[in-house]
Amino acid sequence: MKTIDPKAFTDALSQAANGVAIVTTDGEHGKAGLTVSSLCSVCADPALVLACVNADNLFCVAADANKRFAINLLSVSQTTVSTVFAGMSNTPDTDRFQTGTWTTLATGSPILLDSLVSMDCELESANTHGTHRIYIGRVVAVTSTANDPLVYTKRAYASTQIIKS
């Protein structure tokens, strides 16, 4: 089956505006986290969310074994923590959680204080497709703030302007 060139595909999708999140896990099989922009809601009843993670990331091993993860949607003031968890700083992977202020909710997965929204999830399913693992989590706890969202578009961070109709 023919498909388009991967660079043409990623160049085209870089035009989309996506929320930025840090996906985390912690438990008997380790603590890990990374920045993602590929996530969405699946349904409201039951509350399910989906996140896509490069299958080569250490997060996958830990989340698969821990059977839980959290999605922390970032606010516009959290570009530094996003950059650290994206691996775009000199911070070693083992020191990522030194950036930001962290707590936990129901499962023990790290929750970033002052994030726009944090959803604590039990792992519902995980499947590999191509280079990525698709995680679906059942949301068991949620927190939110009134902050403005951090957006990623055209390979750069952006903020939003709310347009009321």
GUSE-23761 format. One record per residue: residue number from 1; residue in three letters; z, x, y of N, C-alpha, C in turn. Coordinates in Angstrom, 2 decimals. Atoms other than C-alpha are relative to their C-alpha. Layout:
! residues N
+-----+-----+---------+---------+---------+---------+---------+---------+---------+---------+---------+
|   n | res |    n_c3 |    n_c1 |    n_c2 |   ca_c3 |   ca_c1 |   ca_c2 |    c_c3 |    c_c1 |    c_c2 |
+-----+-----+---------+---------+---------+---------+---------+---------+---------+---------+---------+
| NUM | ALA |       Z |       X |       Y |       Z |       X |       Y |       Z |       X |       Y |
...
+-----+-----+---------+---------+---------+---------+---------+---------+---------+---------+---------+
END
This chain:
! residues 165
+-----+-----+---------+---------+---------+---------+---------+---------+---------+---------+---------+
|   n | res |    n_c3 |    n_c1 |    n_c2 |   ca_c3 |   ca_c1 |   ca_c2 |    c_c3 |    c_c1 |    c_c2 |
+-----+-----+---------+---------+---------+---------+---------+---------+---------+---------+---------+
|   1 | MET |    0.00 |    0.84 |   -1.17 |    0.00 |    0.00 |    0.00 |    0.00 |    0.89 |    1.24 |
|   2 | LYS |    0.14 |   -0.80 |   -1.22 |   -1.05 |    1.42 |    3.37 |    1.04 |   -0.44 |    1.03 |
|   3 | THR |   -0.93 |    0.25 |   -1.09 |    1.45 |    1.71 |    6.22 |   -0.39 |    0.87 |    1.19 |
|   4 | ILE |    0.35 |   -0.78 |   -1.18 |    1.25 |    3.05 |    9.74 |    0.74 |    1.33 |    0.01 |
|   5 | ASP |   -0.62 |   -1.30 |   -0.18 |    2.16 |    6.57 |   10.78 |    1.45 |   -0.18 |    0.46 |
|   6 | PRO |   -1.41 |    0.14 |   -0.40 |    5.99 |    6.95 |   11.01 |    0.26 |    0.27 |    1.47 |
|   7 | LYS |   -0.21 |   -0.30 |   -1.42 |    5.78 |    8.50 |   14.49 |   -0.49 |   -1.15 |    0.87 |
|   8 | ALA |    0.50 |    1.15 |   -0.76 |    3.64 |    5.62 |   15.78 |    0.98 |   -1.16 |   -0.09 |
|   9 | PHE |   -0.98 |    1.07 |    0.21 |    6.19 |    3.22 |   14.30 |    1.25 |    0.21 |    0.85 |
|  10 | THR |   -1.22 |   -0.26 |   -0.77 |    9.23 |    4.91 |   15.87 |   -0.28 |    0.01 |    1.50 |
|  11 | ASP |    0.36 |    0.04 |   -1.42 |    7.41 |    5.36 |   19.20 |   -0.08 |   -1.45 |    0.49 |
|  12 | ALA |    0.11 |    1.41 |   -0.38 |    6.63 |    1.64 |   19.29 |    1.37 |   -0.65 |    0.10 |
|  13 | LEU |   -1.32 |    0.63 |    0.00 |   10.17 |    0.59 |   18.39 |    0.95 |    0.61 |    1.04 |
|  14 | SER |   -0.85 |   -0.59 |   -1.03 |   11.65 |    2.99 |   20.96 |   -0.06 |   -0.81 |    1.30 |
|  15 | GLN |    0.13 |    0.84 |   -1.18 |   10.48 |    0.46 |   23.57 |    1.00 |   -1.16 |   -0.01 |
|  16 | ALA |   -0.97 |    1.10 |    0.10 |   12.97 |   -2.14 |   22.30 |    1.33 |    0.42 |    0.61 |
|  17 | ALA |   -1.34 |   -0.24 |   -0.53 |   16.36 |   -2.46 |   23.98 |    1.00 |   -0.44 |   -1.07 |
|  18 | ASN |   -0.97 |    0.28 |    1.04 |   19.19 |   -2.27 |   21.44 |    1.41 |    0.34 |    0.46 |
|  19 | GLY |   -1.39 |   -0.36 |   -0.22 |   22.95 |   -2.33 |   21.63 |    0.33 |    1.26 |   -0.77 |
|  20 | VAL |   -0.42 |   -1.25 |    0.64 |   24.65 |    0.93 |   20.71 |    1.36 |   -0.23 |   -0.65 |
|  21 | ALA |   -1.26 |    0.19 |    0.71 |   27.43 |    0.98 |   18.12 |    0.39 |    1.27 |   -0.74 |
|  22 | ILE |   -0.49 |   -1.03 |    0.90 |   29.60 |    3.42 |   16.24 |    0.52 |   -0.73 |   -1.23 |
|  23 | VAL |   -0.41 |    0.57 |    1.27 |   29.97 |    2.48 |   12.59 |    0.96 |    0.98 |   -0.65 |
|  24 | THR |   -1.05 |   -0.86 |    0.54 |   33.13 |    3.83 |   10.94 |    0.51 |   -0.51 |   -1.34 |
|  25 | THR |   -0.71 |    0.38 |    1.22 |   34.97 |    3.82 |    7.65 |    1.17 |    0.97 |   -0.19 |
|  26 | ASP |   -1.12 |   -0.87 |    0.36 |   38.27 |    5.19 |    6.41 |    0.67 |   -0.60 |   -1.23 |
|  27 | GLY |   -0.67 |    0.45 |    1.21 |   40.14 |    4.99 |    3.16 |    0.20 |    1.16 |   -0.95 |
|  28 | GLU |   -0.28 |   -1.00 |    1.03 |   40.92 |    6.83 |   -0.04 |   -1.14 |    1.01 |   -0.15 |
|  29 | HIS |    1.17 |   -0.86 |    0.21 |   37.39 |    8.29 |   -0.11 |   -0.50 |    0.65 |    1.28 |
|  30 | GLY |    0.34 |   -0.74 |   -1.21 |   37.37 |    9.67 |    3.42 |   -0.30 |   -0.82 |    1.22 |
|  31 | LYS |    0.23 |    0.58 |   -1.32 |   36.87 |    8.97 |    7.08 |   -1.33 |    0.52 |    0.52 |
|  32 | ALA |    1.30 |   -0.40 |   -0.51 |   33.42 |    9.00 |    8.65 |   -0.47 |   -1.00 |    1.04 |
|  33 | GLY |    0.57 |    0.89 |   -1.00 |   31.46 |    7.55 |   11.53 |   -1.24 |    0.60 |    0.62 |
|  34 | LEU |    1.21 |   -0.44 |   -0.67 |   28.14 |    7.73 |   13.34 |   -0.48 |   -1.07 |    0.96 |
|  35 | THR |    0.60 |    0.91 |   -0.96 |   26.21 |    6.16 |   16.20 |   -1.24 |   -0.62 |   -0.61 |
|  36 | VAL |    1.19 |    0.72 |    0.46 |   23.63 |    3.50 |   15.31 |   -0.46 |   -0.96 |    1.09 |
|  37 | SER |    0.51 |    1.04 |   -0.89 |   21.39 |    1.13 |   17.22 |   -0.74 |   -1.06 |   -0.80 |
|  38 | SER |    0.68 |    0.96 |    0.87 |   20.03 |   -0.77 |   14.24 |    1.05 |   -0.86 |   -0.69 |
|  39 | LEU |   -0.98 |    0.92 |    0.55 |   22.38 |   -3.68 |   13.64 |   -0.28 |   -1.40 |    0.51 |
|  40 | CYS |    0.19 |    1.39 |   -0.42 |   22.41 |   -7.46 |   13.84 |    0.95 |   -0.90 |   -0.77 |
|  41 | SER |   -0.77 |    1.00 |    0.73 |   24.25 |  -10.59 |   12.83 |   -0.88 |   -0.52 |   -1.14 |
|  42 | VAL |    0.72 |    0.60 |    1.12 |   23.29 |  -12.11 |    9.48 |    0.21 |   -1.52 |    0.03 |
|  43 | CYS |   -0.32 |    1.42 |   -0.12 |   25.08 |  -15.46 |    9.72 |    1.43 |   -0.15 |    0.52 |
|  44 | ALA |   -1.32 |    0.27 |   -0.57 |   28.16 |  -17.10 |   11.24 |    1.00 |   -0.54 |   -1.01 |
|  45 | ASP |   -0.90 |    0.59 |    0.98 |   29.58 |  -18.86 |    8.20 |   -0.53 |    0.20 |   -1.40 |
|  46 | PRO |   -1.06 |   -0.92 |   -0.41 |   30.56 |  -16.69 |    6.52 |   -0.53 |    1.00 |    1.02 |
|  47 | ALA |    0.38 |   -0.98 |   -1.02 |   30.57 |  -14.14 |    9.33 |   -0.45 |    1.29 |   -0.67 |
|  48 | LEU |    0.59 |   -1.19 |    0.61 |   28.24 |  -11.37 |    8.14 |   -0.79 |    0.77 |    1.04 |
|  49 | VAL |    0.77 |   -0.88 |   -0.87 |   26.79 |   -8.38 |   10.02 |   -0.72 |    1.04 |   -0.84 |
|  50 | LEU |    0.84 |   -0.96 |    0.70 |   24.17 |   -5.81 |    9.06 |   -0.14 |    1.25 |    0.85 |
|  51 | ALA |    0.22 |   -1.27 |   -0.67 |   23.91 |   -2.14 |    9.96 |   -0.85 |    0.89 |   -0.90 |
|  52 | CYS |    0.86 |   -0.93 |    0.74 |   21.25 |    0.39 |    8.94 |    0.41 |    1.43 |    0.32 |
|  53 | VAL |   -0.48 |   -1.37 |   -0.14 |   22.30 |    4.01 |    8.36 |   -0.90 |    0.92 |   -0.82 |
|  54 | ASN |    0.78 |   -0.96 |    0.77 |   20.26 |    7.04 |    7.34 |    0.76 |    0.35 |   -1.27 |
|  55 | ALA |   -0.65 |   -0.17 |    1.30 |   21.03 |    7.45 |    3.64 |    0.54 |    1.41 |   -0.22 |
|  56 | ASP |   -0.49 |   -1.38 |    0.13 |   21.60 |   11.22 |    4.05 |    1.33 |    0.23 |    0.71 |
|  57 | ASN |   -1.21 |   -0.16 |   -0.77 |   24.62 |   10.63 |    6.29 |    1.24 |   -0.08 |   -0.89 |
|  58 | LEU |   -1.24 |    0.01 |    0.79 |   28.10 |   11.37 |    4.88 |    0.73 |   -1.34 |    0.07 |
|  59 | PHE |   -0.59 |    1.33 |   -0.12 |   29.16 |    7.92 |    6.14 |   -0.30 |   -0.84 |   -1.24 |
|  60 | CYS |    0.43 |    0.84 |    1.13 |   27.22 |    6.37 |    3.24 |    0.88 |    0.24 |   -1.23 |
|  61 | VAL |   -0.84 |   -0.32 |    1.16 |   29.23 |    8.15 |    0.55 |    1.39 |   -0.61 |    0.19 |
|  62 | ALA |   -1.35 |    0.51 |   -0.27 |   32.54 |    7.22 |    2.20 |    0.03 |   -1.53 |    0.03 |
|  63 | ALA |    0.01 |    1.47 |   -0.11 |   31.63 |    3.59 |    3.04 |   -0.25 |   -0.66 |   -1.35 |
|  64 | ASP |    0.27 |    0.56 |    1.33 |   30.22 |    2.93 |   -0.42 |    1.27 |    0.03 |   -0.86 |
|  65 | ALA |   -1.22 |   -0.14 |    0.81 |   33.44 |    4.21 |   -2.03 |    1.17 |   -0.78 |    0.59 |
|  66 | ASN |   -1.12 |    0.69 |   -0.65 |   35.87 |    2.74 |    0.54 |   -0.14 |   -1.52 |   -0.04 |
|  67 | LYS |    0.28 |    1.45 |    0.06 |   34.20 |   -0.71 |    0.32 |    0.39 |   -0.71 |    1.29 |
|  68 | ARG |   -0.32 |    0.59 |   -1.30 |   34.82 |   -1.29 |    4.04 |   -0.60 |    0.86 |    1.11 |
|  69 | PHE |    0.48 |   -0.72 |   -1.18 |   33.53 |   -0.36 |    7.48 |    0.26 |   -0.85 |    1.23 |
|  70 | ALA |   -0.13 |    0.72 |   -1.27 |   33.79 |   -1.31 |   11.14 |   -1.21 |    0.31 |    0.87 |
|  71 | ILE |    1.06 |   -0.17 |   -0.98 |   31.14 |   -1.82 |   13.78 |    0.64 |   -0.12 |    1.38 |
|  72 | ASN |   -0.55 |   -0.04 |   -1.35 |   32.18 |   -0.86 |   17.32 |   -1.17 |   -0.01 |    0.98 |
|  73 | LEU |    1.05 |    0.09 |   -1.01 |   29.65 |   -2.13 |   19.89 |    0.52 |    0.63 |    1.28 |
|  74 | LEU |   -0.51 |   -0.79 |   -1.12 |   29.94 |    0.24 |   22.84 |   -0.24 |   -0.66 |    1.35 |
|  75 | SER |    0.15 |    0.44 |   -1.38 |   30.47 |   -0.56 |   26.48 |   -0.70 |    1.12 |    0.78 |
|  76 | VAL |    0.79 |   -0.92 |   -0.80 |   28.48 |    1.14 |   29.23 |    0.76 |    1.28 |    0.36 |
|  77 | SER |   -0.79 |   -1.19 |   -0.33 |   31.35 |    3.57 |   29.92 |    0.20 |    0.94 |   -1.19 |
|  78 | GLN |   -0.28 |   -0.78 |    1.21 |   31.24 |    5.00 |   26.37 |   -1.18 |    0.86 |   -0.47 |
|  79 | THR |    1.13 |   -0.85 |    0.39 |   28.14 |    7.22 |   26.46 |    0.47 |    1.31 |   -0.64 |
|  80 | THR |   -0.49 |   -1.27 |    0.56 |   30.22 |   10.34 |   25.72 |    0.34 |   -0.15 |   -1.47 |
|  81 | VAL |   -0.36 |    0.18 |    1.40 |   31.67 |    8.99 |   22.48 |   -1.24 |   -0.31 |   -0.84 |
|  82 | SER |    1.26 |    0.26 |    0.70 |   28.21 |    7.71 |   21.51 |   -0.73 |    1.29 |   -0.31 |
|  83 | THR |    0.68 |   -1.28 |    0.17 |   26.72 |   11.16 |   22.03 |    0.69 |    0.87 |   -1.05 |
|  84 | VAL |   -0.75 |   -0.77 |    1.00 |   29.48 |   12.81 |   19.98 |   -0.29 |   -0.52 |   -1.40 |
|  85 | PHE |    0.20 |    0.56 |    1.33 |   29.06 |   10.41 |   17.05 |   -1.48 |   -0.01 |   -0.42 |
|  86 | ALA |    1.41 |   -0.14 |    0.32 |   25.26 |   10.76 |   17.26 |   -0.33 |    1.44 |   -0.43 |
|  87 | GLY |    0.22 |   -1.39 |    0.37 |   25.70 |   14.49 |   16.55 |   -0.77 |    0.78 |    1.06 |
|  88 | MET |    0.75 |   -0.63 |   -1.08 |   24.19 |   15.41 |   19.93 |    0.88 |    0.81 |    0.93 |
|  89 | SER |   -0.90 |   -0.86 |   -0.78 |   27.12 |   17.50 |   21.14 |    0.40 |    1.16 |   -0.90 |
|  90 | ASN |   -0.47 |   -1.13 |    0.80 |   28.80 |   20.66 |   19.95 |    1.24 |   -0.33 |   -0.81 |
|  91 | THR |   -1.19 |    0.42 |    0.72 |   31.60 |   18.64 |   18.36 |   -0.28 |   -0.02 |   -1.51 |
|  92 | PRO |    0.18 |    0.04 |    1.45 |   31.92 |   19.31 |   14.61 |    0.28 |   -1.42 |   -0.54 |
|  93 | ASP |   -0.18 |    1.32 |    0.61 |   31.70 |   16.21 |   12.37 |    1.47 |   -0.31 |   -0.25 |
|  94 | THR |   -1.41 |    0.21 |    0.34 |   35.34 |   16.70 |   11.38 |    0.85 |   -0.31 |    1.22 |
|  95 | ASP |   -0.77 |    0.22 |   -1.23 |   36.45 |   16.44 |   15.04 |   -0.48 |   -1.21 |    0.82 |
|  96 | ARG |    0.57 |    1.12 |   -0.76 |   34.46 |   13.36 |   16.10 |    1.06 |   -0.99 |    0.48 |
|  97 | PHE |   -1.00 |    1.00 |   -0.34 |   37.49 |   11.07 |   16.08 |    1.02 |    0.50 |    1.03 |
|  98 | GLN |   -0.81 |   -0.50 |   -1.10 |   39.16 |   13.33 |   18.68 |   -0.49 |   -0.58 |    1.34 |
|  99 | THR |    0.59 |    0.60 |   -1.19 |   36.84 |   11.66 |   21.22 |    0.24 |   -1.51 |   -0.05 |
| 100 | GLY |   -0.29 |    1.43 |   -0.04 |   37.88 |    8.15 |   22.28 |    1.42 |   -0.27 |   -0.49 |
| 101 | THR |   -1.31 |    0.44 |    0.45 |   41.04 |    6.20 |   21.53 |   -0.20 |   -1.01 |   -1.13 |
| 102 | TRP |    0.27 |    0.76 |    1.22 |   41.18 |    4.71 |   18.04 |    1.24 |   -0.74 |   -0.49 |
| 103 | THR |   -1.04 |    0.77 |    0.66 |   43.24 |    2.09 |   16.24 |   -0.61 |   -0.59 |   -1.28 |
| 104 | THR |    0.54 |    0.71 |    1.16 |   42.79 |   -0.13 |   13.16 |    0.34 |   -1.49 |    0.12 |
| 105 | LEU |   -0.30 |    1.44 |    0.07 |   42.73 |   -3.86 |   12.44 |    0.40 |   -0.31 |   -1.44 |
| 106 | ALA |   -0.36 |    0.47 |    1.33 |   42.68 |   -5.37 |    8.93 |   -0.25 |    0.99 |   -1.13 |
| 107 | THR |    0.38 |   -0.80 |    1.17 |   40.89 |   -2.89 |    6.65 |    0.43 |    1.46 |    0.08 |
| 108 | GLY |   -0.32 |   -1.42 |   -0.17 |   41.98 |    0.46 |    8.09 |   -1.16 |    0.81 |    0.52 |
| 109 | SER |    1.13 |   -0.72 |   -0.59 |   38.51 |    1.39 |    9.35 |    0.27 |    0.20 |    1.49 |
| 110 | PRO |   -0.29 |   -0.29 |   -1.40 |   38.66 |    3.02 |   12.80 |   -0.66 |   -0.99 |    0.97 |
| 111 | ILE |    0.42 |    0.91 |   -1.06 |   38.38 |    0.63 |   15.76 |    0.16 |    0.73 |    1.33 |
| 112 | LEU |   -0.01 |   -0.69 |   -1.28 |   37.47 |    2.11 |   19.15 |    0.52 |   -0.94 |    1.08 |
| 113 | LEU |   -0.56 |    0.81 |   -1.09 |   39.66 |    0.76 |   21.94 |   -0.98 |   -0.05 |    1.16 |
| 114 | ASP |    0.86 |    0.22 |   -1.16 |   37.81 |   -0.61 |   24.96 |   -1.48 |   -0.10 |   -0.33 |
| 115 | SER |    1.40 |    0.27 |    0.31 |   34.60 |   -1.10 |   23.03 |   -0.30 |   -1.44 |    0.40 |
| 116 | LEU |    0.41 |    1.34 |   -0.37 |   32.63 |   -4.19 |   23.93 |    0.47 |   -1.00 |   -1.06 |
| 117 | VAL |   -0.40 |    0.82 |    1.15 |   33.19 |   -5.71 |   20.47 |    0.28 |    0.94 |   -1.17 |
| 118 | SER |   -0.25 |   -0.72 |    1.26 |   34.77 |   -4.33 |   17.29 |    0.12 |   -1.02 |   -1.11 |
| 119 | MET |   -0.04 |    0.88 |    1.16 |   34.20 |   -6.00 |   13.94 |    0.43 |    0.80 |   -1.22 |
| 120 | ASP |   -0.54 |   -0.65 |    1.18 |   36.27 |   -4.95 |   10.95 |   -0.54 |   -0.74 |   -1.22 |
| 121 | CYS |    0.76 |    0.64 |    1.08 |   34.36 |   -5.61 |    7.73 |    0.39 |    0.50 |   -1.39 |
| 122 | GLU |   -0.03 |   -0.35 |    1.41 |   34.74 |   -5.66 |    3.98 |   -1.46 |    0.09 |   -0.45 |
| 123 | LEU |    1.38 |   -0.21 |    0.44 |   31.59 |   -4.35 |    2.28 |   -0.44 |   -1.13 |   -0.91 |
| 124 | GLU |    0.59 |    1.09 |    0.79 |   29.54 |   -7.28 |    1.00 |   -1.09 |    0.55 |   -0.92 |
| 125 | SER |    1.06 |   -0.63 |    0.80 |   26.51 |   -5.25 |   -0.15 |   -0.55 |    1.20 |    0.73 |
| 126 | ALA |    0.67 |   -1.18 |   -0.55 |   24.68 |   -1.98 |    0.37 |   -1.20 |    0.30 |   -0.88 |
| 127 | ASN |    1.23 |   -0.27 |    0.73 |   21.09 |   -1.27 |   -0.62 |   -0.81 |    1.05 |    0.73 |
| 128 | THR |    0.85 |   -1.01 |   -0.59 |   18.74 |    1.63 |   -0.06 |   -1.44 |   -0.50 |    0.07 |
| 129 | HIS |    1.41 |    0.31 |   -0.22 |   15.29 |    0.98 |    1.41 |   -0.59 |    1.14 |    0.79 |
| 130 | GLY |    0.59 |   -1.16 |   -0.67 |   13.15 |    3.97 |    2.28 |    1.06 |    1.06 |    0.24 |
| 131 | THR |   -0.94 |   -1.07 |   -0.36 |   15.27 |    6.55 |    4.11 |    1.38 |   -0.51 |    0.38 |
| 132 | HIS |   -1.24 |    0.56 |   -0.52 |   18.09 |    4.16 |    5.03 |    0.73 |   -0.88 |   -1.01 |
| 133 | ARG |   -0.82 |    0.96 |    0.74 |   20.96 |    2.19 |    3.52 |    0.30 |   -1.15 |    0.94 |
| 134 | ILE |   -0.28 |    1.21 |   -0.75 |   21.43 |   -1.37 |    4.69 |    1.35 |   -0.51 |   -0.47 |
| 135 | TYR |   -1.35 |    0.47 |    0.29 |   25.08 |   -2.38 |    4.87 |    0.18 |   -1.40 |    0.55 |
| 136 | ILE |   -0.38 |    1.33 |   -0.45 |   26.13 |   -6.01 |    5.03 |    1.50 |   -0.11 |   -0.19 |
| 137 | GLY |   -1.45 |    0.11 |    0.03 |   29.75 |   -6.58 |    5.91 |    0.47 |   -1.40 |    0.33 |
| 138 | ARG |   -0.66 |    1.27 |   -0.29 |   31.95 |   -9.68 |    5.85 |    1.07 |    0.31 |    1.06 |
| 139 | VAL |   -0.91 |   -0.27 |   -1.10 |   33.79 |   -9.70 |    9.18 |    1.34 |   -0.67 |   -0.28 |
| 140 | VAL |   -1.34 |    0.52 |    0.28 |   37.54 |  -10.06 |    8.58 |    0.91 |    0.05 |    1.23 |
| 141 | ALA |   -0.75 |   -0.05 |   -1.26 |   38.77 |   -9.25 |   12.12 |   -0.97 |    0.41 |    1.10 |
| 142 | VAL |    0.87 |   -0.32 |   -1.13 |   37.18 |   -9.03 |   15.55 |    0.82 |    0.09 |    1.29 |
| 143 | THR |   -0.58 |   -0.09 |   -1.35 |   38.19 |   -7.93 |   19.05 |   -1.16 |    0.12 |    0.98 |
| 144 | SER |    1.04 |   -0.15 |   -1.01 |   36.23 |   -8.05 |   22.29 |    0.62 |    0.19 |    1.37 |
| 145 | THR |   -0.41 |   -0.20 |   -1.39 |   36.46 |   -7.12 |   25.96 |   -1.05 |   -0.63 |    0.90 |
| 146 | ALA |    0.95 |    0.54 |   -0.98 |   34.70 |   -8.26 |   29.11 |   -0.87 |    1.12 |    0.60 |
| 147 | ASN |    0.78 |   -1.12 |   -0.51 |   33.00 |   -4.86 |   29.58 |   -1.50 |   -0.29 |   -0.11 |
| 148 | ASP |    1.45 |    0.10 |    0.10 |   29.25 |   -4.44 |   30.04 |   -0.50 |    0.83 |   -1.17 |
| 149 | PRO |    0.48 |   -0.71 |    1.18 |   27.20 |   -3.35 |   26.99 |   -0.77 |    1.27 |    0.32 |
| 150 | LEU |    0.84 |   -1.20 |   -0.04 |   25.68 |    0.08 |   26.43 |   -1.27 |   -0.33 |   -0.78 |
| 151 | VAL |    1.30 |    0.31 |    0.60 |   21.98 |   -0.23 |   25.64 |   -0.76 |    1.31 |   -0.20 |
| 152 | TYR |    0.86 |   -1.16 |    0.25 |   19.51 |    2.27 |   24.16 |   -1.44 |   -0.49 |   -0.01 |
| 153 | THR |    1.42 |    0.36 |   -0.06 |   15.83 |    2.00 |   25.09 |   -0.79 |    1.19 |    0.52 |
| 154 | LYS |    0.89 |   -1.10 |   -0.42 |   12.94 |    4.43 |   25.54 |    0.68 |    1.35 |   -0.17 |
| 155 | ARG |   -0.71 |   -1.22 |    0.39 |   15.13 |    7.09 |   23.92 |    1.01 |    0.47 |    1.05 |
| 156 | ALA |   -1.01 |   -0.31 |   -1.01 |   17.77 |    6.89 |   26.66 |    1.00 |   -1.16 |    0.09 |
| 157 | TYR |   -1.00 |    1.03 |   -0.23 |   20.97 |    5.01 |   27.48 |   -0.39 |   -0.81 |    1.23 |
| 158 | ALA |    0.25 |    0.89 |   -1.14 |   20.71 |    2.05 |   29.84 |    1.13 |   -1.01 |    0.08 |
| 159 | SER |   -0.97 |    1.09 |   -0.15 |   22.88 |   -0.73 |   31.19 |   -0.80 |   -1.27 |    0.24 |
| 160 | THR |    0.69 |    1.28 |   -0.15 |   22.08 |   -4.39 |   31.56 |    0.26 |   -0.60 |    1.37 |
| 161 | GLN |   -0.21 |    0.83 |   -1.18 |   21.65 |   -6.67 |   34.51 |   -0.12 |   -1.43 |   -0.50 |
| 162 | ILE |   -0.01 |    1.37 |    0.47 |   22.61 |  -10.23 |   33.68 |   -0.83 |   -0.86 |    0.95 |
| 163 | ILE |    0.84 |    0.90 |   -0.78 |   20.00 |  -12.73 |   34.86 |    0.38 |   -1.42 |   -0.37 |
| 164 | LYS |   -0.41 |    1.38 |    0.25 |   21.29 |  -16.27 |   35.18 |   -1.16 |   -0.92 |    0.30 |
| 165 | SER |    1.13 |    0.92 |   -0.23 |   18.73 |  -19.00 |   34.78 |    0.47 |   -1.34 |    0.50 |
+-----+-----+---------+---------+---------+---------+---------+---------+---------+---------+---------+
END
